[in-house]
Structure formats: C-alpha cells, structure tokens
C-alpha cells in the first residue's frame, strides 16, 4: 500500500481496530488490577461495606507466619522447578530433533501432558503417589529400593517436591517445542563445517547449539519462572495446601484467604505483593532476554 493510499484514511482508523482488544484488556486485566490495589488498602469481607485501613493489611502481612511460609514455598518452588524446566526440555528437544522414522510420533507423545487437563493429571498422579500405588509397588516390590512407602503427598518433607515433579512433567513437552523451534532455525552448514574440522559432539554443542539457543533459553526461563511463582492448579488438586500447609504457595494462600476466610482486602494485599515481585522479576528477565538476543 502506497503512502497516498494510507493518507486517505483518518488517523483514528488504526485505533478503531485496536479498540476491541483494548476493551477486553481494560475490562478483564486493568480494571481488576486497579480494584485489587484499592481493596488492598481496605478491610472488605462481603458482609459489611469496605472500610479504609491504609497500609494496615501490608503491616499485618509482614507479621503473618502463614504468608511468610507460603512465600518461602513459592521461592522454593521457583528454585527447584525453573532450572529443570530450562535444561530437561532442551535435552529432550535435541533428542527428538532428528530425521528418524516415526520421530513425529515421539514428539506428539511428549506433548500429550501439555494438552491434558491439570485436574485429570492431578488425579492420575495422586493415584500414582498413593500409599500402595504403582510408584510404591515399583520401589518396594520390583526394585526393592525402599521397604516402606515414603508417603509422597502426606509427608511434609516430600509433599511439595512430589508436586514439583508433576509441574516439570507437564511442562516438558511445551518447552521442548520452544527449543525445537530454535534448533530447527540453526543452519545445518554450521554443524557440517564443525564436523569437517573434527569437532566432537560436546564441542559442537558448546560452540553452536548453546549460543544459538540462548534466545530460546531466555524465553523458557521467563515463562517457566512466571508459571512457577503462580502455581495453583497442582496444589489445589493434589494436596489442597497440606499436609500442615507445607505445600501452600502464595497464590493458593490468596485463594484461601479470599474465599475461605472472606478477607478480600487482605487477600488483595497479598496479590499486590506477588504482582510487584513478578513485575520486578519479569523486567529483569526481559532485560536478560534482550541481551541474549543481541549476543546470539
């Protein structure tokens, strides 16, 4: 389209095309976000009119042991899950990025957990983890690694890590696809030249695959980090925050505080704190991603 054709349209025409999307964003994102900031400075429980309390909710949060424990659980979740979701899908993508007969079937099989409902996956894994279940049968009767059930979801020492396994299992296929896109964008000539020079597989990965996958790695890091800090479905379906609140994360704590305790103002303050933490982290992640793109 020429410049003369563009001049025929008024300047407001592009904004008309953006208006529906902006209306949806304002109604479902920006307005609730603004209301959350307002409610975080109020005492509101649905049974009485909101009462302005200023920063009292935030002061109470600083002394709230349950929120502190939930925040630490979210950080622990982040530290354990994110590195696995950065490394394992990359190795899996390298494994299936080969022109072999039936390789598309394997790719589809690895992707099945992604499209499986978290409710269905959670119930399935609860059955796997249950005392006397298939995992205990494998470890006790078949492999004879242990003699008694570790009580995967009922022991405070193992419950949170057992849920982490489900998160990693469900995310492997999704992030594998991200890495596959990056791998297939790498020119084959680079590997051929490296082979001619006598470079080993490790040296080819270090000199070609690793640097060329840096942008994909940054994307996976950002996405998996956000998902780890906002984890809720797995906790809700598999443990409901137990045992003894050892698997209660910040988002689950917000849910319990709002809908069980009916403390909507207090829960909004929790959400605002989580929003600020995620905003700071996402900003840092985007900066790192930009550096990766520029350096790749």
GIFEN-V950813 format. One record per run of one state. SS is the DSSP state (hx for helix, st for strand, lp for the rest). FROM is the first residue (numbers start at 1). LEN is the number of residues. Records with the same first field share a line. If there is no record, write none. Layout:
SS->FROM-LEN  FROM-LEN
This chain:
lp->1-2  8-5  40-2  44-7  53-3  63-2  97-6  116-2  130-4  143-16  185-3  197-4  213-1  230-3  239-11  261-3  296-1
hx->3-5  13-27  56-7  65-32  103-13  118-12  134-9  159-26  188-9  201-12  214-16  233-6  250-11  264-32
st->42-2  51-2
